[in-house]
């Protein structure tokens, strides 16, 4: 006689027993639940209390992260921190250099008795420039690093602009900034044209306004003299604000925020 086939009410495992065990209690080998062996039948109907496992709704795919967002943010972060470090070290180095120069001048005046000594003056000039280079070297190094990441950031900003809407290519936008005197005009292309495009895409006027102010202030440095430290600080602050507004406008345009 054919074996009896039935289901475990706990784990729904198909069990099989000899007809002689009908009415007896057995244990399910899977979950160890005690089950009464049903009587044999030609067709054993499935138990009515079978509960199908709950259906889990399909999970939506994880949102796609644009790799350009991370690259742009990383370049801006390095540019910002290197620029701040350059400002701090340049300011501290300038103060230390001025104090040491004043001390050396006073000491030289005392030692010479007020006389005019050409060798002492030459030696003092050489020591002054050597001391200035040593004091300002960290600021120059951080400034060079900030310039590199500024160029990377500008290149990546222009790379996001569609070619049919771009006033220049990313390579030209960065490369032509290193041509002396011509870069004063090129600021209005590399920065101001990018600011105009981002203003049209994001509806924010800050990129255009800050780029315009930065380009004009860069010309004023040449007209008023490169030694105007206060104007140089203003241009640096304008540059940081301009780059930050570029990043914010791109995030709004690309729906990254």
MOUR-V201916 format. One record per backbone hydrogen bond with DSSP energy under -0.5 kcal/mol. NH is the residue of the N-H (numbers start at 1). CO is the residue of the C=O. E is the energy in kcal/mol with one decimal. If there is no record, write none. Layout:
# MOUR-V201916
NH|CO|E  NH|CO|E
This chain:
# MOUR-V201916
4|17|-3.1  6|15|-2.1  8|13|-2.3  12|8|-1.7  15|6|-4.1  15|13|-0.5  17|4|-2.4  21|18|-2.4  22|19|-1.5  23|37|-3.3  24|21|-2.1  26|35|-3.2  28|33|-2.4  32|28|-1.9  35|26|-3.6  37|24|-3.1  37|35|-0.5  45|43|-0.8  50|47|-0.8  52|50|-0.6  56|54|-0.6  66|64|-0.6  69|66|-1.3  70|66|-0.9  71|67|-1.9  72|68|-2.3  73|69|-2.5  74|70|-2.4  75|71|-2.0  76|72|-2.1  77|73|-2.4  78|74|-2.3  79|75|-2.2  80|76|-2.8  81|77|-2.4  82|78|-2.3  83|79|-1.9  84|80|-2.3  85|81|-2.3  86|82|-2.2  87|83|-2.3  88|84|-2.4  89|85|-2.7  90|86|-2.2  91|87|-2.2  92|88|-2.6  93|89|-2.6  94|90|-2.3  95|91|-2.1  96|92|-2.5  97|93|-2.4  98|94|-2.2  99|95|-2.2  100|96|-2.5  101|97|-2.3  102|98|-2.4  103|99|-2.1  104|100|-2.5  105|101|-2.4  106|102|-2.1  107|103|-2.3  108|104|-2.6  109|105|-2.2  110|106|-1.9  111|107|-2.4  112|108|-2.0  113|109|-0.8  114|109|-1.1  115|112|-1.2  117|115|-0.7  118|116|-0.5  121|117|-2.0  122|118|-2.7  123|119|-2.5  124|120|-2.1  125|121|-2.3  126|122|-2.5  127|123|-2.4  128|124|-2.0  129|125|-2.3  130|126|-2.3  131|127|-2.4  132|128|-2.6  133|129|-2.3  134|130|-2.0  135|131|-2.3  136|132|-2.4  137|133|-1.2  140|136|-2.2  141|137|-2.4  142|138|-2.5  143|139|-2.2  144|140|-2.2  145|141|-2.1  146|142|-2.4  147|143|-2.2  148|144|-2.0  149|145|-2.1  150|146|-2.0  151|147|-2.1  152|148|-2.0  153|149|-2.5  154|150|-2.5  155|151|-2.4  156|152|-2.3  157|153|-2.0  158|154|-2.2  159|155|-1.8  160|156|-0.8  160|157|-0.9  161|158|-1.1  165|162|-1.6  166|162|-0.8  166|163|-0.6  173|169|-2.5  174|170|-1.4  175|171|-3.0  176|172|-2.1  177|174|-1.1  178|175|-1.5  179|176|-1.1  180|178|-0.6  182|180|-2.8  183|179|-2.0  184|181|-1.1  185|181|-0.7  185|182|-0.7  186|182|-2.3  187|183|-1.6  188|185|-1.4  189|186|-1.0  190|186|-3.3  191|187|-2.0  192|187|-1.5  193|188|-0.6  194|189|-0.5  195|191|-2.4  196|192|-2.3  197|193|-2.1  198|194|-2.5  199|195|-2.0  200|196|-1.9  201|197|-1.8  202|198|-2.5  203|199|-2.0  208|195|-0.6  209|205|-2.3  210|206|-2.9  211|207|-1.9  212|208|-2.2  213|209|-2.3  214|210|-2.5  215|211|-2.2  216|212|-2.1  217|213|-2.3  218|214|-1.8  219|215|-1.2  220|216|-1.9  221|217|-1.6  222|218|-1.0  223|219|-2.0  224|220|-3.2  225|221|-1.4  228|225|-1.3  229|227|-1.6  232|228|-2.1  233|229|-2.2  234|230|-2.0  235|231|-2.5  236|232|-2.1  237|233|-2.4  238|234|-2.6  239|235|-2.4  240|236|-2.2  241|237|-2.5  242|238|-2.5  243|239|-2.6  244|240|-2.3  245|241|-2.3  246|242|-2.1  247|243|-2.1  248|244|-2.4  249|245|-2.5  250|246|-2.2  251|247|-2.1  252|248|-2.1  253|249|-2.5  254|250|-2.8  255|252|-0.6  256|251|-3.3  257|251|-0.8
